Amino acid sequence: MFRAIWDILRTIGTALALLVTWPFRALARLFGKASRSAGRTGRRPARARRV
């Protein structure tokens, strides 16, 4: 019986954590893309070649 209660509470906690963190993740993704695109010159740096 305690196991069933524990599973229900864990499921509710997981759903609540998802709802709370989702907006922050979306903002972080948005600002992460913005900062990466602002600092780029449009080309990738050349890799050092081994001799």
C-alpha positions in Angstrom: 0.0 0.0 0.0 2.8 2.4 0.8 4.4 1.6 -2.5 1.3 2.6 -4.4 1.1 5.9 -2.5 4.8 6.5 -3.1 4.4 5.9 -6.8 1.5 8.4 -7.0 3.4 11.1 -5.1 6.4 10.5 -7.3 4.3 10.8 -10.5 2.7 14.1 -9.2 6.2 15.4 -8.2 7.6 14.6 -11.6 4.7 16.4 -13.4 5.0 19.4 -11.1 8.7 19.7 -11.7 8.2 19.5 -15.4 5.6 22.3 -15.3 7.8 24.5 -13.1 11.0 24.1 -15.1 9.6 24.2 -18.6 9.4 28.0 -18.9 12.9 28.4 -17.6 14.2 25.8 -20.0 12.5 27.6 -22.9 14.0 30.9 -21.9 17.4 29.4 -21.5 17.2 27.8 -25.0 16.0 31.1 -26.5 18.8 33.2 -24.9 21.4 30.5 -25.6 20.6 30.6 -29.4 20.6 34.4 -29.3 24.0 34.6 -27.7 25.6 32.0 -29.9 24.3 33.6 -33.1 25.3 37.2 -32.0 28.9 36.2 -31.5 29.4 34.1 -34.6 31.1 35.5 -37.7 29.4 33.1 -40.0 32.3 30.6 -40.4 33.8 28.0 -38.2 37.4 28.2 -37.1 39.8 26.0 -38.9 40.9 22.9 -37.1 44.6 22.5 -36.4 46.1 19.8 -38.6 48.4 17.1 -37.4 51.7 16.8 -39.1 
